[in-house]
């Protein structure tokens, strides 16, 4: 990319003002997402307990997470359309009701079927949170803050994961299944009340365009078609697909069994390593957000570098001679897995400048669907391979490389077209939009004189 796309943005006329009120309102939305992540990842620390409680094997256990993520992925485009039409507050409120109900039901589930239905309901509510938070940030903060706002939102989501790995794991073994999940569900009621009382879709004077919420004939088809036609949307989806799933699969279900059963670690030590993934994610997210916010042309190198590092570390652990990989290598692997979440957020930074504000929800839904489709596929593949190979984790986790190969091929296929299209938009806007100073472009990036 040219130097014109590498500098930090400085803001545009008509941008939302940001400021303390924006932080407060956006923080409410992030709080809802934080609780949703706690509920989503709570099964990750309860996988072994769930297998005992419901008397199920590895494939049936993976079905919990697969169903939850399948619902999540399938809801992404509908949720994006809902956000574009109904606004953030209504969608977030509905999501909070659903994921809280799902967590309560899971607490009192005694049969496999009821537990599956509970996780599906939870996944449906969870699906409504992140895209809503992205839209909320875009409505309350200047465009130049987009990459950092997205990374900070993801950081708080990982903090929710940290609560699962540290707090819920301890509660589960001290107070039992029902009390742990029921007491955690109370947090959903708290954020729902706060949301209904204080959250606003946008600051005064910054209402979305009238057609952004139109429900006219062909609205759904047009929104999806126009978003999908943009190479930046598709590139963003494949970046999300390729980067997110290795850490998601590890944290959501298979990390604890892999570390305990395949690597011979205690559950306490395995929990610490899962926590390390979360802490690494939070630290790397701040770094990636700063880099992408200041240097837009660093997006693809960061994403591809994360894919390469992840594949290298997985290969090193799985191919290590002997029964167990050394502890230091497992630590390094967990540190690298922590970069997967922040790298997946880069996908939204390709879709954001490719679509107008009234189509941001739909485009974000398409992007967000990518990583969860990859996670579903890998969760299922690992479970089936474990049952087929007699719990051979080395063979089962080779599924990771297949999905990374598929995603990488699509990124390389789309990258030139998407980046050229983005550059053309920047040049055209600088020529046609005479009220914007020459040092700016409509995507919130600053241009150097050269």
PAGU-689370 format. One line per field, with one value per residue (C-alpha): x, y, z; residue in one letter; residue number from 1. Coordinates in nm, 3 decimals, decimal comma, always signed. Layout:
% PAGU-689370
x [X; ...]
y [Y; ...]
z [Z; ...]
code [A; ...]
pos [NUM; ...]
END
This chain:
% PAGU-689370
x [+0,000; +0,107; +0,228; -0,115; -0,265; -0,003; -0,042; -0,263; -0,611; -0,708; -1,087; -1,356; -1,633; -1,950; -1,763; -1,918; -1,754; -1,632; -1,550; -1,652; -2,021; -1,930; -1,705; -1,983; -2,251; -2,017; -1,898; -2,252; -2,257; -1,915; -2,045; -2,319; -2,059; -1,836; -2,112; -2,198; -1,837; -1,841; -2,146; -2,007; -1,675; -1,806; -1,826; -1,453; -1,366; -1,654; -1,591; -1,472; -1,752; -2,010; -1,890; -1,938; -2,270; -2,435; -2,241; -2,119; -1,810; -1,579; -1,797; -2,109; -1,917; -1,797; -2,161; -2,228; -1,983; -2,057; -2,429; -2,367; -2,128; -2,347; -2,632; -2,391; -2,252; -2,595; -2,722; -2,447; -2,600; -2,956; -2,816; -2,624; -2,944; -3,132; -2,870; -2,883; -3,264; -3,353; -3,051; -2,814; -3,024; -3,308; -3,077; -2,848; -3,148; -3,293; -2,953; -2,917; -3,258; -3,174; -2,823; -2,932; -3,221; -2,986; -2,737; -3,012; -3,150; -2,803; -2,763; -3,066; -3,014; -2,999; -3,034; -2,815; -3,103; -3,202; -2,842; -2,808; -3,122; -2,988; -2,657; -2,842; -3,051; -2,736; -2,564; -2,856; -2,831; -2,453; -2,471; -2,641; -2,369; -2,044; -2,179; -2,398; -2,095; -1,900; -2,193; -2,223; -1,855; -1,889; -2,184; -2,018; -1,649; -1,462; -1,370; -0,999; -1,068; -1,226; -0,936; -0,856; -1,222; -1,272; -0,961; -1,056; -1,403; -1,241; -1,008; -1,303; -1,447; -1,125; -1,156; -1,486; -1,297; -1,056; -1,346; -1,447; -1,101; -1,026; -1,349; -1,599; -1,346; -1,299; -1,669; -1,748; -1,540; -1,637; -2,010; -2,115; -2,269; -2,611; -2,502; -2,211; -2,409; -2,720; -2,523; -2,330; -2,658; -2,754; -2,493; -2,707; -2,999; -2,777; -2,644; -2,993; -3,134; -2,843; -2,879; -3,251; -3,200; -2,895; -2,787; -2,841; -2,791; -2,608; -2,526; -2,771; -2,725; -2,558; -2,859; -2,798; -2,916; -3,287; -3,238; -3,010; -3,316; -3,552; -3,753; -3,853; -3,889; -3,565; -3,384; -3,239; -3,126; -2,972; -2,785; -2,632; -2,556; -2,391; -2,182; -2,072; -1,976; -1,712; -1,378; -1,289; -1,584; -1,483; -1,116; -1,217; -1,424; -1,134; -0,890; -1,133; -1,181; -0,810; -0,689; -0,958; -1,034; -0,710; -0,746; -1,126; -1,115; -0,846; -1,026; -1,382; -1,348; -1,036; -0,758; -0,825; -0,861; -0,554; -0,334; -0,458; -0,506; -0,246; +0,022; -0,010; -0,061; -0,276; -0,605; -0,467; -0,163; -0,377; -0,607; -0,308; -0,206; -0,559; -0,539; -0,209; -0,381; -0,636; -0,376; -0,167; -0,477; -0,546; -0,188; -0,150; -0,489; -0,372; -0,054; -0,233; -0,493; -0,225; -0,033; -0,336; -0,472; -0,142; -0,036; -0,321; -0,088; +0,024; -0,309; -0,219; +0,138; +0,004; -0,268; -0,039; +0,237; -0,006; -0,120; +0,241; +0,340; +0,034; +0,099; +0,466; +0,393; +0,117; +0,347; +0,625; +0,402; +0,237; +0,559; +0,768; +0,931; +0,823; +0,494; +0,473; +0,597; +0,818; +0,639; +0,826; +0,699; +0,341; +0,386; +0,513; +0,224; -0,028; +0,138; +0,113; -0,247; -0,319; -0,249; -0,524; -0,812; -0,650; -0,549; -0,908; -1,021; -0,816; -1,083; -1,326; -1,066; -1,087; -1,469; -1,518; -1,377; -1,538; -1,894; -2,097; -2,222; -2,572; -2,429; -2,172; -2,383; -2,441; -2,076; -1,958; -2,194; -2,041; -1,690; -1,775; -1,930; -1,593; -1,408; -1,704; -1,756; -1,390; -1,429; -1,737; -1,563; -1,252; -1,444; -1,635; -1,328; -1,124; -1,404; -1,458; -1,085; -1,040; -1,308; -1,176; -0,811; -0,860; -0,797; -0,490; -0,467; -0,174; -0,376; -0,693; -0,533; -0,391; -0,734; -0,602; -0,359; -0,627; -0,847; -0,552; -0,452; -0,802; -0,823; -0,474; -0,541; -0,847; -0,663; -0,390; -0,650; -0,846; -0,580; -0,473; -0,829; -0,950; -0,657; -0,668; -1,041; -0,981; -0,709; -0,939; -1,205; -0,957; -0,835; -1,187; -1,309; -1,019; -1,106; -1,485; -1,540; -1,414; -1,528; -1,285; -0,930; -0,669; -0,494; -0,796; -1,003; -1,354; -1,229; -1,063; -0,702; -0,447; -0,243; +0,109; +0,194; +0,392]
y [+0,000; +0,359; +0,600; +0,763; +0,475; +0,432; +0,741; +0,806; +0,955; +1,298; +1,303; +1,430; +1,691; +1,528; +1,267; +1,180; +1,383; +1,104; +1,219; +1,100; +1,052; +0,837; +0,627; +0,583; +0,481; +0,259; +0,109; -0,010; -0,196; -0,345; -0,455; -0,657; -0,815; -0,887; -1,086; -1,267; -1,384; -1,515; -1,723; -1,832; -1,955; -2,100; -2,444; -2,428; -2,478; -2,722; -2,961; -3,252; -3,190; -3,176; -3,510; -3,667; -3,493; -3,593; -3,921; -3,827; -3,891; -3,643; -3,605; -3,538; -3,295; -3,100; -3,078; -2,831; -2,577; -2,663; -2,599; -2,279; -2,149; -2,274; -2,065; -1,774; -1,794; -1,841; -1,533; -1,296; -1,166; -1,146; -0,963; -0,724; -0,646; -0,601; -0,358; -0,157; -0,138; -0,136; +0,020; -0,102; -0,072; -0,299; -0,568; -0,565; -0,578; -0,880; -1,046; -0,995; -1,152; -1,459; -1,532; -1,483; -1,724; -1,971; -1,959; -2,006; -2,304; -2,457; -2,434; -2,654; -2,893; -3,260; -3,412; -3,381; -3,258; -2,981; -2,871; -2,853; -2,640; -2,409; -2,356; -2,286; -2,018; -1,873; -1,870; -1,684; -1,406; -1,400; -1,350; -1,014; -0,853; -0,796; -0,649; -0,420; -0,302; -0,236; -0,032; +0,155; +0,250; +0,371; +0,592; +0,748; +0,783; +0,943; +0,710; +0,737; +0,558; +0,258; +0,008; +0,085; +0,087; -0,257; -0,397; -0,257; -0,410; -0,745; -0,691; -0,663; -0,975; -1,156; -1,023; -1,209; -1,517; -1,455; -1,454; -1,794; -1,947; -1,806; -1,739; -1,986; -2,269; -2,226; -2,185; -2,495; -2,714; -2,543; -2,478; -2,721; -2,703; -2,550; -2,277; -2,173; -2,128; -1,985; -1,723; -1,619; -1,573; -1,297; -1,076; -1,084; -0,929; -0,649; -0,545; -0,568; -0,320; -0,078; -0,104; -0,026; +0,274; +0,445; +0,323; +0,549; +0,445; +0,764; +1,116; +1,394; +1,536; +1,223; +1,018; +0,755; +0,827; +0,776; +0,489; +0,310; +0,185; +0,161; -0,153; -0,119; -0,393; -0,575; -0,419; -0,746; -0,869; -0,535; -0,499; -0,845; -0,828; -0,487; -0,577; -0,909; -0,751; -0,543; -0,730; -0,569; -0,742; -1,082; -1,028; -0,929; -1,245; -1,469; -1,288; -1,346; -1,709; -1,787; -1,607; -1,652; -2,023; -2,174; -1,982; -2,009; -2,389; -2,403; -2,176; -2,280; -2,654; -2,851; -2,662; -2,804; -3,169; -3,138; -2,997; -3,242; -3,565; -3,530; -3,322; -3,463; -3,131; -3,084; -2,903; -2,611; -2,574; -2,614; -2,340; -2,110; -2,171; -2,093; -1,774; -1,696; -1,713; -1,459; -1,224; -1,244; -1,166; -0,855; -0,726; -0,801; -0,644; -0,306; -0,331; -0,435; -0,162; +0,105; -0,026; -0,053; +0,283; +0,453; +0,246; +0,108; -0,081; -0,300; -0,484; -0,770; -0,829; -0,854; -1,100; -1,319; -1,308; -1,431; -1,718; -1,822; -1,804; -2,001; -2,278; -2,297; -2,331; -2,588; -2,794; -2,774; -2,894; -3,174; -3,300; -3,288; -3,629; -3,803; -3,824; -3,458; -3,128; -2,931; -2,684; -2,384; -2,471; -2,491; -2,148; -2,003; -2,167; -2,007; -1,668; -1,697; -1,818; -1,495; -1,305; -1,487; -1,279; -0,939; -1,056; -1,158; -0,803; -0,681; -0,838; -0,563; -0,303; -0,429; -0,429; -0,093; +0,137; -0,076; -0,006; +0,308; +0,364; +0,238; -0,099; -0,145; -0,390; -0,620; -0,611; -0,676; -0,973; -1,126; -1,078; -1,211; -1,521; -1,629; -1,713; -1,891; -2,112; -2,213; -2,273; -2,491; -2,698; -2,749; -2,829; -3,099; -3,234; -3,260; -3,441; -3,690; -3,752; -3,806; -4,074; -4,230; -4,243; -4,346; -4,001; -3,924; -3,546; -3,512; -3,651; -3,466; -3,122; -3,156; -3,026; -2,681; -2,682; -2,775; -2,479; -2,240; -2,354; -2,292; -1,946; -1,844; -1,932; -1,705; -1,415; -1,432; -1,451; -1,144; -0,916; -0,732; -0,669; -0,547; -0,315; -0,171; -0,104; +0,068; +0,287; +0,379; +0,489; +0,706; +0,877; +0,928; +1,076; +1,321; +1,446; +1,458; +1,560; +1,919; +2,008; +1,755; +1,896; +1,741; +1,580; +1,363; +1,086; +0,960; +0,658; +0,864; +0,831; +1,112; +1,151; +1,282; +1,553; +1,305]
z [+0,000; -0,055; +0,208; +0,185; +0,376; +0,645; +0,859; +1,160; +1,101; +1,236; +1,213; +0,980; +0,977; +1,107; +1,309; +1,647; +1,923; +2,151; +2,502; +2,851; +2,767; +2,468; +2,689; +2,946; +2,694; +2,496; +2,825; +2,897; +2,568; +2,640; +2,981; +2,811; +2,581; +2,883; +3,053; +2,728; +2,699; +3,056; +2,968; +2,630; +2,769; +3,096; +2,936; +2,860; +3,227; +3,283; +2,994; +3,207; +3,460; +3,179; +3,040; +3,385; +3,456; +3,127; +3,070; +2,722; +2,508; +2,332; +2,021; +2,228; +2,446; +2,143; +2,028; +2,312; +2,174; +1,812; +1,855; +2,047; +1,782; +1,497; +1,632; +1,681; +1,327; +1,171; +1,351; +1,239; +0,918; +1,063; +1,365; +1,140; +0,953; +1,282; +1,411; +1,088; +1,104; +1,475; +1,641; +1,908; +2,223; +2,111; +1,977; +2,281; +2,515; +2,338; +2,342; +2,717; +2,781; +2,572; +2,699; +3,061; +3,015; +2,850; +3,139; +3,397; +3,206; +3,177; +3,554; +3,611; +3,321; +3,418; +3,072; +2,766; +2,550; +2,790; +2,822; +2,443; +2,415; +2,687; +2,507; +2,181; +2,352; +2,506; +2,166; +2,013; +2,271; +2,257; +1,881; +1,929; +2,138; +1,955; +1,631; +1,840; +2,037; +1,715; +1,582; +1,911; +1,897; +1,538; +1,638; +1,942; +1,846; +1,554; +1,267; +1,348; +1,678; +1,505; +1,523; +1,886; +1,994; +1,837; +2,003; +2,344; +2,312; +2,235; +2,531; +2,767; +2,607; +2,695; +3,047; +3,057; +2,947; +3,233; +3,479; +3,342; +3,369; +3,714; +3,903; +3,759; +3,758; +4,135; +4,205; +4,007; +4,232; +4,557; +4,519; +4,247; +3,901; +3,970; +4,211; +3,990; +3,670; +3,839; +4,035; +3,725; +3,536; +3,780; +3,611; +3,298; +3,486; +3,616; +3,274; +3,121; +3,373; +3,322; +2,945; +2,950; +3,178; +3,031; +2,686; +2,383; +2,022; +1,919; +2,042; +1,970; +1,623; +1,488; +1,386; +1,114; +0,757; +0,711; +0,463; +0,709; +0,894; +0,603; +0,583; +0,219; -0,035; -0,101; +0,197; +0,326; -0,012; -0,106; +0,223; +0,202; -0,169; -0,154; +0,148; -0,003; -0,334; -0,162; -0,174; +0,159; +0,326; +0,192; +0,277; +0,629; +0,664; +0,559; +0,787; +1,073; +0,963; +0,955; +1,266; +1,529; +1,552; +1,696; +2,022; +2,023; +2,001; +2,269; +2,515; +2,446; +2,487; +2,398; +2,578; +2,923; +2,811; +2,587; +2,862; +3,127; +2,933; +2,656; +2,828; +3,179; +3,358; +3,666; +3,624; +3,823; +3,597; +3,286; +3,416; +3,456; +3,095; +2,976; +3,179; +3,009; +2,670; +2,790; +2,937; +2,622; +2,415; +2,621; +2,594; +2,223; +2,149; +2,277; +2,071; +1,751; +1,798; +1,827; +1,526; +1,296; +1,412; +1,322; +1,020; +0,815; +0,581; +0,874; +0,877; +0,644; +0,774; +1,130; +1,029; +0,818; +1,079; +1,344; +1,123; +1,057; +1,425; +1,533; +1,281; +1,380; +1,752; +1,702; +1,479; +1,738; +2,022; +1,826; +1,667; +1,985; +2,045; +2,361; +2,543; +2,649; +2,513; +2,754; +2,976; +2,834; +2,484; +2,610; +2,766; +2,437; +2,250; +2,486; +2,445; +2,066; +2,081; +2,266; +1,943; +1,751; +1,888; +1,819; +1,470; +1,396; +1,480; +1,183; +0,963; +1,065; +0,965; +0,606; +0,600; +0,775; +0,502; +0,230; +0,346; +0,430; +0,788; +0,715; +0,607; +0,886; +1,086; +0,790; +0,683; +1,038; +1,059; +0,747; +0,883; +1,228; +1,077; +0,935; +1,254; +1,408; +1,104; +1,131; +1,505; +1,457; +1,192; +1,404; +1,723; +1,538; +1,360; +1,681; +1,864; +1,581; +1,539; +1,912; +1,914; +1,590; +1,704; +2,065; +2,215; +2,001; +2,045; +1,806; +1,519; +1,620; +1,637; +1,285; +1,180; +1,272; +0,978; +0,726; +0,821; +0,828; +0,479; +0,342; +0,496; +0,391; +0,028; +0,025; +0,191; -0,072; -0,349; -0,233; -0,087; -0,406; -0,524; -0,185; -0,116; -0,469; -0,433; -0,100; -0,250; -0,541; -0,293; -0,109; -0,427; -0,562; -0,236; -0,218; -0,565; -0,533; -0,169; -0,182; +0,172; +0,324; +0,364; +0,136; +0,430; +0,508; +0,352; +0,428; +0,619; +0,887; +0,772; +0,750; +0,433; +0,408; +0,163; -0,044]
code [X; X; X; X; X; X; X; X; X; X; X; X; X; X; X; X; X; X; X; X; X; X; X; X; X; X; X; X; X; X; X; X; X; X; X; X; X; X; X; X; X; X; X; X; X; X; X; X; X; X; X; X; X; X; X; X; X; X; X; X; X; X; X; X; X; X; X; X; X; X; X; X; X; X; X; X; X; X; X; X; X; X; X; X; X; X; X; X; X; X; X; X; X; X; X; X; X; X; X; X; X; X; X; X; X; X; X; X; X; X; X; X; X; X; X; X; X; X; X; X; X; X; X; X; X; X; X; X; X; X; X; X; X; X; X; X; X; X; X; X; X; X; X; X; X; X; X; X; X; X; X; X; X; X; X; X; X; X; X; X; X; X; X; X; X; X; X; X; X; X; X; X; X; X; X; X; X; X; X; X; X; X; X; X; X; X; X; X; X; X; X; X; X; X; X; X; X; X; X; X; X; X; X; X; X; X; X; X; X; X; X; X; X; X; X; X; X; X; X; X; X; X; X; X; X; X; X; X; X; X; X; X; X; X; X; X; X; X; X; X; X; X; X; X; X; X; X; X; X; X; X; X; X; X; X; X; X; X; X; X; X; X; X; X; X; X; X; X; X; X; X; X; X; X; X; X; X; X; X; X; X; X; X; X; X; X; X; X; X; X; X; X; X; X; X; X; X; X; X; X; X; X; X; X; X; X; X; X; X; X; X; X; X; X; X; X; X; X; X; X; X; X; X; X; X; X; X; X; X; X; X; X; X; X; X; X; X; X; X; X; X; X; X; X; X; X; X; X; X; X; X; X; X; X; X; X; X; X; X; X; X; X; X; X; X; X; X; X; X; X; X; X; X; X; X; X; X; X; X; X; X; X; X; X; X; X; X; X; X; X; X; X; X; X; X; X; X; X; X; X; X; X; X; X; X; X; X; X; X; X; X; X; X; X; X; X; X; X; X; X; X; X; X; X; X; X; X; X; X; X; X; X; X; X; X; X; X; X; X; X; X; X; X; X; X; X; X; X; X; X]
pos [1; 2; 3; 4; 5; 6; 7; 8; 9; 10; 11; 12; 13; 14; 15; 16; 17; 18; 19; 20; 21; 22; 23; 24; 25; 26; 27; 28; 29; 30; 31; 32; 33; 34; 35; 36; 37; 38; 39; 40; 41; 42; 43; 44; 45; 46; 47; 48; 49; 50; 51; 52; 53; 54; 55; 56; 57; 58; 59; 60; 61; 62; 63; 64; 65; 66; 67; 68; 69; 70; 71; 72; 73; 74; 75; 76; 77; 78; 79; 80; 81; 82; 83; 84; 85; 86; 87; 88; 89; 90; 91; 92; 93; 94; 95; 96; 97; 98; 99; 100; 101; 102; 103; 104; 105; 106; 107; 108; 109; 110; 111; 112; 113; 114; 115; 116; 117; 118; 119; 120; 121; 122; 123; 124; 125; 126; 127; 128; 129; 130; 131; 132; 133; 134; 135; 136; 137; 138; 139; 140; 141; 142; 143; 144; 145; 146; 147; 148; 149; 150; 151; 152; 153; 154; 155; 156; 157; 158; 159; 160; 161; 162; 163; 164; 165; 166; 167; 168; 169; 170; 171; 172; 173; 174; 175; 176; 177; 178; 179; 180; 181; 182; 183; 184; 185; 186; 187; 188; 189; 190; 191; 192; 193; 194; 195; 196; 197; 198; 199; 200; 201; 202; 203; 204; 205; 206; 207; 208; 209; 210; 211; 212; 213; 214; 215; 216; 217; 218; 219; 220; 221; 222; 223; 224; 225; 226; 227; 228; 229; 230; 231; 232; 233; 234; 235; 236; 237; 238; 239; 240; 241; 242; 243; 244; 245; 246; 247; 248; 249; 250; 251; 252; 253; 254; 255; 256; 257; 258; 259; 260; 261; 262; 263; 264; 265; 266; 267; 268; 269; 270; 271; 272; 273; 274; 275; 276; 277; 278; 279; 280; 281; 282; 283; 284; 285; 286; 287; 288; 289; 290; 291; 292; 293; 294; 295; 296; 297; 298; 299; 300; 301; 302; 303; 304; 305; 306; 307; 308; 309; 310; 311; 312; 313; 314; 315; 316; 317; 318; 319; 320; 321; 322; 323; 324; 325; 326; 327; 328; 329; 330; 331; 332; 333; 334; 335; 336; 337; 338; 339; 340; 341; 342; 343; 344; 345; 346; 347; 348; 349; 350; 351; 352; 353; 354; 355; 356; 357; 358; 359; 360; 361; 362; 363; 364; 365; 366; 367; 368; 369; 370; 371; 372; 373; 374; 375; 376; 377; 378; 379; 380; 381; 382; 383; 384; 385; 386; 387; 388; 389; 390; 391; 392; 393; 394; 395; 396; 397; 398; 399; 400; 401; 402; 403; 404; 405; 406; 407; 408; 409; 410; 411; 412; 413; 414; 415; 416; 417; 418; 419; 420; 421; 422; 423; 424; 425; 426; 427; 428; 429; 430; 431; 432; 433; 434; 435; 436; 437; 438; 439; 440; 441; 442; 443; 444; 445; 446; 447; 448; 449; 450]
END
